[in-house]
Amino acid sequence: MHQYAVKEQTYFTHIRRDLIRLLPPGEALRVLEIGAGGGDTLVAMKQTGRVIEAVGVELFELPGSHQAHPFIDQMLFADVEKSELPLPKNYFDAVVCGDVLEHLVDPWAVVEKLTRFLKPGGYFILSVPNFREITTVYRVVVRGDFAYNPLGGVLDQTHLRFFCRKNAIALATTPSLRLRSVHTSLRLSDYRPRRYYFDLLTLGLFRGWLTSQHLVVSEKM
């Protein structure tokens, strides 16, 4: 827990509009967010008018955050790997894991566990850092430096697992989940003009090196 104490408040409170864009179509959605941080993304989901129930799970309380905001219907404080969540099965239209699975010992088991809360046809939405991102590869392979960063990034000190595109897809593809779509932060949220236009000019050939995150959407069968 002390490793999280050094992080800036924005690490827990920024709004993940890229994940909101990936919510299933339709209205009256019920959404469960794992690693909900300060609750800002859940509040923003409610503000779209499409989400009627927003439930979050976070490891610890964050004083001064939106965890107790009236738009959040329920905020549970639990270790998702160790705790049985008191939530209904086959209930939610979407389960969202935004940059949380890489912090877990066994994210594959957690995906299976969380899938139980999804209704058939519901979306499992995840994002994970891209270990193949060019500055990370340069640091590790060229400079021979696997130094962890206590403040965040691909080599965040709290990361236990690492993923490239095919690994992120495999994480979200199970006997109960079928792949719907794969996205990159380069296209959804992490707008860097030089990388963006280089990606356009090269027809996406180097996209796996340019993006900092992979976002995957699967559907419960």
C-alpha positions in Angstrom: 0.0 0.0 0.0 2.9 2.4 0.7 3.8 2.3 -3.0 0.5 4.0 -3.8 1.0 6.7 -1.2 3.7 8.5 -3.2 1.5 8.9 -6.3 -0.1 12.2 -7.2 -3.8 12.6 -6.7 -4.4 12.7 -10.5 -3.2 9.1 -10.7 -6.5 8.1 -9.1 -8.9 10.8 -10.2 -8.5 11.5 -13.9 -11.6 10.7 -16.1 -11.2 7.9 -18.5 -13.2 9.3 -21.4 -11.6 6.7 -23.7 -13.2 3.9 -21.7 -16.6 5.7 -21.6 -16.5 5.8 -25.4 -16.3 2.0 -25.4 -19.4 1.4 -23.4 -22.1 -0.7 -25.1 -24.7 1.0 -27.2 -28.1 1.8 -25.7 -29.5 3.5 -22.6 -30.1 2.5 -19.0 -26.8 0.9 -18.6 -25.5 -0.7 -15.4 -21.7 -0.4 -15.1 -19.2 -1.9 -12.7 -15.8 -0.3 -12.6 -12.8 -2.1 -11.0 -10.1 0.1 -9.7 -12.5 3.1 -9.7 -10.0 5.4 -7.9 -11.6 8.6 -6.9 -14.8 7.8 -8.7 -14.4 10.5 -11.4 -15.0 8.1 -14.3 -18.1 6.7 -12.8 -19.5 10.2 -12.2 -18.7 11.1 -15.8 -20.5 8.0 -17.0 -23.6 9.0 -15.0 -23.4 12.5 -16.5 -23.7 11.1 -20.0 -27.3 10.2 -19.2 -26.8 6.6 -20.5 -25.8 5.0 -17.2 -28.5 4.4 -14.6 -26.3 2.5 -12.1 -22.7 3.0 -11.4 -20.8 0.7 -9.0 -17.1 1.0 -8.2 -14.5 -1.2 -6.5 -11.4 0.3 -5.1 -8.6 -0.9 -2.9 -8.7 2.0 -0.4 -10.5 5.2 0.5 -9.2 8.5 -1.1 -10.1 11.5 1.2 -11.3 14.5 -0.8 -12.2 12.4 -3.9 -15.6 11.7 -5.5 -15.9 8.2 -4.0 -19.0 9.3 -2.0 -20.5 11.3 -4.8 -24.3 10.9 -5.1 -24.0 9.8 -8.7 -22.1 6.6 -7.5 -24.7 4.1 -6.4 -22.2 1.9 -4.5 -18.5 2.1 -3.8 -16.9 -1.1 -2.4 -13.5 -1.1 -0.8 -11.9 -4.5 -1.4 -9.0 -6.4 -2.9 -10.7 -7.9 -6.0 -8.2 -10.8 -6.0 -8.9 -11.8 -2.4 -12.5 -10.8 -1.8 -15.9 -12.1 -2.9 -17.7 -9.1 -4.1 -21.3 -8.9 -2.8 -22.8 -8.1 -6.3 -25.5 -9.9 -8.4 -24.4 -12.3 -11.1 -25.4 -11.8 -14.7 -26.4 -8.2 -13.9 -24.1 -5.5 -15.4 -24.1 -4.3 -19.0 -20.4 -3.5 -18.7 -17.4 -4.3 -16.4 -14.6 -1.8 -16.8 -11.0 -2.4 -15.8 -9.0 0.7 -16.7 -5.3 0.1 -16.1 -5.9 -2.2 -13.1 -5.2 -5.8 -14.3 -1.5 -5.2 -14.6 -1.4 -4.6 -10.9 -2.7 -8.0 -10.0 -0.9 -11.3 -9.3 -3.4 -13.3 -11.4 -5.3 -11.0 -13.8 -6.5 -14.0 -15.8 -8.4 -15.5 -12.9 -9.8 -12.1 -12.0 -11.2 -11.7 -15.6 -13.0 -15.0 -15.2 -14.2 -14.0 -11.7 -15.6 -10.6 -12.9 -17.2 -12.1 -16.0 -19.8 -13.7 -13.7 -21.2 -10.2 -12.9 -21.8 -9.5 -16.6 -25.2 -10.2 -18.2 -25.0 -12.2 -21.5 -24.2 -9.7 -24.3 -22.5 -7.4 -21.7 -19.1 -5.8 -22.5 -15.9 -6.5 -20.6 -13.7 -3.4 -21.3 -10.1 -3.4 -20.3 -7.0 -1.2 -20.9 -3.4 -2.2 -20.1 -0.1 -0.5 -20.7 1.8 -1.5 -23.8 5.2 -2.9 -22.9 6.2 -2.6 -26.6 5.9 1.2 -26.6 9.1 2.6 -28.1 10.5 4.5 -25.2 10.0 1.5 -22.9 11.8 -0.8 -25.4 14.6 1.7 -25.8 15.1 1.9 -22.0 15.0 -1.8 -21.4 16.7 -3.2 -24.5 19.1 -0.5 -25.6 20.0 1.1 -22.3 19.6 -2.2 -20.3 17.6 -0.3 -17.7 14.5 -2.0 -16.2 14.2 0.7 -13.5 10.7 1.0 -12.1 9.0 4.4 -11.8 7.2 5.0 -8.5 5.0 7.7 -10.1 3.5 5.7 -13.0 4.0 4.8 -16.6 4.5 1.4 -18.3 7.2 0.5 -15.7 5.1 1.7 -12.8 6.5 0.3 -9.5 3.1 -1.2 -8.7 2.9 -3.2 -12.0 3.2 -7.0 -11.6 2.3 -8.1 -15.1 3.2 -6.7 -18.6 1.3 -7.0 -21.9 1.7 -6.4 -25.6 -1.2 -6.3 -28.0 -1.6 -10.1 -28.4 -1.4 -10.6 -24.7 -4.1 -8.0 -24.0 -6.3 -9.8 -26.5 -5.6 -13.2 -24.9 -6.5 -11.7 -21.5 -9.9 -10.6 -22.7 -10.7 -13.8 -24.7 -12.0 -16.7 -22.6 -14.5 -19.5 -23.0 -17.1 -17.0 -21.8 -15.8 -13.8 -23.6 -15.5 -13.3 -27.3 -13.5 -10.5 -28.8 -15.3 -7.5 -30.2 -12.7 -4.8 -30.8 -9.2 -3.7 -30.1 -8.1 0.0 -29.8 -5.1 2.0 -29.0 -4.6 5.1 -26.8 -3.0 6.7 -29.8 -6.4 6.8 -31.4 -8.7 7.2 -28.5 -7.1 9.5 -25.9 -3.3 9.8 -25.9 -3.1 12.4 -28.8 0.6 13.1 -29.6 0.6 14.9 -32.9 4.0 13.6 -34.1 3.1 10.0 -33.3 -0.4 10.4 -34.6 0.6 11.7 -38.1 3.5 9.3 -38.3 1.0 6.5 -37.7 -1.2 7.9 -40.5 1.7 8.2 -42.9 2.9 4.6 -42.3 -0.6 3.2 -42.4 -0.4 1.9 -38.9 2.6 -0.3 -39.6 4.4 0.9 -36.4 1.3 1.4 -34.3 2.4 -1.3 -31.8 5.5 0.8 -31.0 3.8 4.1 -30.8 0.8 3.5 -28.5 1.1 3.6 -24.7 -2.0 1.5 -24.0 -4.1 -1.2 -25.6 -7.9 -1.2 -25.0 -9.9 -4.3 -25.6 -13.6 -4.9 -25.7 -15.1 -8.4 -25.3 -18.7 -9.6 -25.1 -20.1 -12.2 -22.8 -21.5 -15.1 -24.7 
